Each structure stands twice: as structure tokens, then as C-alpha cells.
């Protein structure tokens, strides 16, 4: 026995599909804590971008903190050795990235 039609036409089915996709995207953005896009597509999503940059800054800040703790927990011979110097160079690069993202956040 055939199933009853949910939609009256193919266009109605496509419209329902697009609406479900938009709802799923909005829910995903909400779970990330980002504000919705502006109503007009020509307007930039500045508030959304600023929120994303703030989240990135906080995440990099956490990485720097954990990396510094890791470095501090190592022995003095490790810190002064070749691996310690390489690690400090990498930590300096991450701190530079933190400063760069910090300049972008309002």
C-alpha cells in the first residue's frame, strides 16, 4: 500500500528540506555560543566574528597556560637541554599567536 504524500509538490518538499537545514545550522551555532547571522546577507556578521575571536583567544590562552605548566614541571636539565630550548621556541610561537589574536579582539 503506498504511503500518503507529506508534501503537495516537489517545491514544497525542497522548501521543507531547506527549512530543516536552516534550523539545524541555527541550533549548531547556538550550541557553540555564537550569535545568529544578520538578516541581510550583505551585512557582515561582525558580532559573530568577534565572539569567535574571543573564543579562539581563550582557547589559545589555555594552551599557553598548559604548555607553561608542562615546561615548569620538567627537570632543570631538560629545560636547559636541546628539547627544552625547542619547546621554548614553540611556546614563544604560541604566545605570539595569542598576542596576534588578542589584537583582533575588541
ZALUMSE-651514 format. One line per field, with one value per residue: residue number from 1; y, x, z of N, C-alpha, C, O in turn. Coordinates in steps of 0.1 Angstrom, whole numbers, plus 5000, padded with zeros to 4 digits. Atoms other than C-alpha are relative to their C-alpha. Last residue first. Layout:
k NUM ...
npy Y ...
npx X ...
npz Z ...
capy Y ...
capx X ...
capz Z ...
cpy Y ...
cpx X ...
cpz Z ...
opy Y ...
opx X ...
opz Z ...
This chain:
k 106 105 104 103 102 101 100 99 98 97 96 95 94 93 92 91 90 89 88 87 86 85 84 83 82 81 80 79 78 77 76 75 74 73 72 71 70 69 68 67 66 65 64 63 62 61 60 59 58 57 56 55 54 53 52 51 50 49 48 47 46 45 44 43 42 41 40 39 38 37 36 35 34 33 32 31 30 29 28 27 26 25 24 23 22 21 20 19 18 17 16 15 14 13 12 11 10 9 8 7 6 5 4 3 2 1
npy 4987 5000 5000 4987 4990 5002 4996 4985 4994 5002 4990 4987 5000 4998 4986 4992 5002 4994 4986 4998 5001 4988 4989 5002 4997 5008 4993 4986 5001 5004 4988 4997 5007 5013 4998 4996 5011 5009 4994 5002 5014 5003 4994 5008 5012 4996 4998 5014 5007 4994 5004 5014 5001 4996 5011 5011 4996 5002 5014 5005 4996 5006 5009 4995 4990 5007 4996 5003 4989 4991 5003 4993 4989 4988 4995 5009 4997 4987 5003 5008 4990 4991 5008 5003 4987 4997 5009 4995 4988 5005 5006 4989 4993 5009 5000 4987 5001 4999 5000 4987 4990 4990 4987 4990 4988 4988
npx 5004 5012 5012 5001 5004 5015 5006 4999 5009 5013 5001 5002 5014 5008 4999 5008 5014 5002 5002 5014 5010 4998 5005 5015 5004 4995 4988 5003 5008 4991 4992 4988 4988 5000 4996 4986 4993 5000 4991 4987 4997 4999 4988 4988 5000 4996 4985 4994 5001 4990 4986 4998 4999 4986 4991 5002 4994 4986 4997 5002 4989 5003 4990 4994 4989 4988 4996 5011 5009 4996 5005 5012 4998 5001 4986 4993 5004 4994 4986 4998 5002 4989 4989 5002 4998 4985 4994 5004 4992 4987 5000 5001 4987 4990 5003 4996 4985 4992 5009 5000 4999 4990 5006 5001 4992 5008
npz 4995 4992 5008 5007 4991 4999 5012 5001 4990 5006 5011 4993 4996 5012 5004 4991 5004 5013 4997 4994 5011 5008 4992 5001 5013 5011 5006 5004 5012 5010 5004 4992 5005 4993 4986 5000 5004 4989 4990 5005 4999 4986 4995 5005 4992 4986 5001 5003 4987 4990 5004 4997 4985 4997 5003 4990 4988 5002 5001 4986 4991 4987 4995 4988 5004 5003 5013 5009 5003 5011 5013 5004 5010 4993 5000 4990 4987 4996 4999 4987 4989 4999 4995 4986 4994 5001 4991 4986 4998 4998 4987 4991 5000 4994 4986 4995 4998 5012 5011 5006 4990 5002 5003 4988 5001 5000
capy 5442 5411 5414 5425 5395 5371 5384 5383 5347 5338 5353 5332 5301 5310 5316 5282 5266 5282 5272 5236 5237 5250 5223 5196 5209 5210 5238 5228 5191 5197 5218 5190 5193 5205 5242 5232 5214 5243 5267 5245 5243 5281 5287 5262 5279 5313 5298 5286 5320 5338 5315 5320 5358 5355 5335 5361 5389 5370 5366 5402 5412 5391 5414 5429 5420 5388 5409 5392 5392 5358 5343 5348 5322 5301 5269 5253 5283 5279 5242 5250 5277 5252 5225 5250 5262 5226 5218 5249 5239 5204 5219 5242 5212 5192 5221 5225 5188 5192 5186 5175 5146 5122 5092 5060 5034 5000
capx 5376 5395 5419 5449 5444 5445 5480 5491 5479 5497 5529 5524 5520 5553 5571 5559 5573 5607 5605 5599 5629 5651 5638 5645 5681 5688 5683 5647 5656 5685 5662 5637 5603 5572 5578 5576 5543 5529 5540 5523 5491 5490 5498 5471 5445 5453 5450 5415 5405 5418 5399 5367 5371 5378 5346 5326 5341 5332 5296 5293 5308 5285 5289 5258 5252 5233 5206 5191 5224 5239 5229 5251 5277 5275 5287 5253 5236 5256 5246 5209 5210 5225 5199 5171 5185 5188 5152 5139 5158 5142 5107 5113 5125 5094 5072 5089 5085 5048 5019 5041 5036 5022 5004 5023 5015 5000
capz 5207 5197 5168 5188 5211 5181 5174 5210 5213 5181 5195 5227 5205 5187 5221 5233 5202 5208 5245 5234 5211 5240 5264 5238 5234 5271 5296 5304 5304 5329 5351 5353 5337 5357 5346 5309 5314 5333 5305 5279 5299 5303 5267 5256 5279 5264 5229 5238 5254 5223 5200 5219 5218 5180 5176 5195 5174 5142 5153 5163 5130 5109 5079 5063 5027 5038 5055 5085 5104 5113 5147 5178 5186 5218 5201 5210 5193 5161 5159 5166 5138 5114 5122 5118 5084 5072 5083 5065 5033 5035 5039 5009 4988 4997 4989 4955 4948 4953 4978 5006 5030 5005 5018 5017 4990 5000
cpy 5001 5014 5001 5000 5014 5011 4999 5005 5015 5005 4999 5011 5013 5000 5002 5014 5007 4998 5008 5015 5002 5000 5013 5012 4999 5004 4992 5006 5014 4999 4996 5011 5003 4992 4987 5001 5003 4987 4991 5005 4997 4985 4996 5006 4991 4987 5003 5001 4986 4993 5005 4995 4986 5000 5004 4988 4989 5004 4998 4986 4995 5004 4995 4990 5005 5010 4993 5003 4996 5012 5010 4997 5006 5012 5014 5005 4991 5004 5013 4998 4993 5010 5009 4993 4998 5013 5003 4991 5006 5012 4995 4994 5012 5006 4991 5001 5013 4998 5001 4999 5014 5010 5011 5013 5009 5012
cpx 5001 4997 4987 4988 4998 4995 4985 4993 5000 4989 4986 4998 4997 4985 4991 5000 4991 4985 4998 4998 4986 4990 5000 4993 4984 4994 5005 5012 4997 4992 5009 5008 5012 5013 5001 5006 5015 5008 5000 5011 5015 5004 5002 5013 5012 5001 5006 5015 5006 5000 5010 5013 5002 5002 5014 5009 4998 5007 5015 5003 4999 5010 4995 5010 5007 5011 5014 5004 4989 4990 5006 4996 4987 5002 5000 5015 5007 4996 5007 5015 5002 4999 5013 5012 4998 5003 5015 5007 4997 5009 5015 5001 5000 5014 5009 4997 5005 5014 5008 4992 4999 5000 5011 4994 4998 5009
cpz 5016 5005 5008 4992 4994 5010 5000 4987 5000 5009 4994 4990 5007 5004 4987 4996 5009 4996 4987 5003 5006 4988 4991 5007 4999 4987 4988 4993 4995 4986 4988 4994 5009 4996 5008 5015 5000 4997 5013 5010 4996 5002 5014 5006 4995 5008 5014 5000 4998 5013 5009 4997 5004 5015 5003 4997 5011 5013 4999 5001 5014 5010 5014 5006 5012 4996 4997 4986 4990 4999 4990 4986 4997 4991 5007 5001 5010 5015 5004 5002 5014 5011 5001 5006 5016 5008 5001 5011 5014 5003 5004 5015 5011 5001 5008 5015 5006 5003 4987 4987 4994 5011 4998 4995 5012 5000
opy 5011 5021 5005 5011 5022 5016 5008 5015 5021 5011 5009 5021 5018 5008 5012 5021 5013 5007 5018 5020 5009 5010 5021 5017 5008 5013 4997 5014 5016 5001 5004 5015 5014 4983 4986 4997 4995 4983 4989 4998 4989 4982 4993 4998 4985 4986 4999 4992 4981 4990 4998 4987 4983 4996 4995 4982 4987 4998 4989 4981 4991 4995 5002 4978 5011 5006 4995 4995 4987 5010 5021 4993 4999 5023 5019 5002 4996 5009 5013 4999 4999 5013 5008 4996 5004 5013 5002 4996 5010 5011 4996 5000 5013 5005 4994 5007 5013 4998 4997 4989 5023 5015 5010 5016 5010 5013
opx 4998 5007 4977 4983 4990 4984 4978 4986 4989 4979 4980 4990 4986 4977 4984 4989 4981 4979 4990 4987 4978 4984 4991 4983 4978 4987 5014 5010 4998 4998 5012 5006 5013 5016 5009 5017 5023 5016 5011 5021 5022 5012 5013 5022 5019 5011 5017 5022 5013 5010 5020 5019 5010 5013 5022 5015 5008 5017 5021 5009 5009 5016 4988 5007 5018 5023 5023 5000 4992 4978 5010 5004 4977 5005 5011 5021 5011 5005 5016 5020 5007 5009 5020 5016 5005 5012 5021 5011 5006 5018 5019 5007 5010 5020 5013 5005 5015 5018 5003 4991 4994 4990 5021 4994 4988 5018
opz 5021 5009 5003 4989 4999 5009 4995 4987 5000 5005 4990 4992 5006 4999 4986 4997 5004 4991 4987 5001 4999 4985 4992 5003 4992 4986 4981 4983 4983 4976 4979 4982 5015 5003 5017 5017 5005 5006 5018 5013 5002 5011 5019 5010 5004 5016 5017 5005 5007 5018 5013 5004 5013 5020 5008 5006 5018 5017 5006 5011 5020 5017 5021 5006 5011 4997 5004 4976 4982 5002 4993 4978 4996 4995 5010 5011 5021 5022 5013 5013 5023 5018 5011 5017 5023 5015 5012 5021 5021 5012 5015 5023 5018 5012 5019 5023 5014 5015 4976 4980 5000 5016 5005 4983 5018 5008
